[in-house]
Amino acid sequence: MNTHTINLPAKFAQFSDYFNPRILGEVNDCLVKAVKLQGEFVWHHHETEDELFWVIKGTLHMQFRDRTEIINEGEFLIVPHGVEHCPLAPEEVHMVLIEPKSTLNTGNVTNERTVAHLEHI
C-alpha cells in the first residue's frame, strides 16, 4: 500500500501518449488512473461498472446519445453503468479516472484502443 503523496503534474509528465490509462493507486476495489486524451475515443458502455471522470487539465466533452456534457478543469462527471458514452477531447485533456478494477477502458467494445494490461506509474 502506497502512503506517499501523489503529485499529479509530475505523474502526467511521465507519459505523452493518449487513451492509455496508468494506475496511480488503489482504493478498496477501485483503481485511480491517470490518462491523457486528445480526439474522439469510442462509443461504449460498461455492463456493471460506474466510472468517475475528473478533469485535471483541459476540457472534456462527454458525448451521450441525447446530449453532450462539458467537464472543465476541476470538475468531474460520473457515468453510471449501462450508459453509452464517448469521450471527446478537442484539445489535450489530463484526467483522473476512478473505476472498479474490472473496468476495461473500451467497455463492451474491443478494438485498437483497448488496454487490457495497465502500467503503474
Buried (B, 14 or more C-beta within 10 A) or exposed (E): EEEEEEEBEEBBEEBEEBBBBBBBBEEEEBBBBBBBBBEEBBBBBBEEBBBBBBBBBBBBBBBEEEEEBEBEEEEBBEBEBEEBBBBBBEEBBBBBBBBBEEBBBBBEBEEEBBBEEBEEB
